[in-house]
Amino acid sequence: MKLKAITKNDLENYFKIKQKYNKFSLNISNLTKPIFIKLPFILNEDVASLVGLMPDGSLIRDLMRIYFSQKKDDSKIELFNDLILKLFSNKMILFRKIDNRGGKQIYINSKTLAWFFYYILKVPKSDERVRIPSWVFDSPDNIKVEYLKQAFDMEGTILKKLMEIRFVSKHELFAKDIQRYYWI
């Protein structure tokens, strides 16, 4: 199975595209900040990891910003940060804060990036049901495994006797999507 690639044609319905050296600038309008990607944009392990983190994140329903929060594992905040910068621009501004319960948050005020997550990567908005994007199911096993790794890190648990792994989610369809992976 071949890796899925996003081409310039896939993006033209949503973004204004300009080539800048070896990267492409994507923008919604002249009033929004661009993101920078390489084309074709390969839906590889890094992209699968980033999307696998998103059930603990939030794509705000007005598509103006992206949040990611974590209470237990600071390394996930750093992973999210690093993947955003690696995939979309090392000049992207990410904001950090600690909520009143001690959880760490990172967020990005980027309408262009939010559109990319929603329309291209198929990450659902905060007011929609959490689902695994269809492109993950259609990807090679290494991509599926990378997505599952992050999803289980976020929502999975290993029982003390090491005899059972559980996946807990308040999103029934998301949990059923996870069950579909057991044929890997």
Helices and strands as residue ranges (DSSP letters): E 5-6, H 8-11, E 16-20, E 23-27, E 35-37, E 41-42, H 45-53, G 54-56, E 57-59, E 66-70, H 74-88, E 95-98, E 104-108, H 111-115, I 116-120, H 134-137, H 141-155, E 156-158, E 165-167, H 172-180, G 181-183
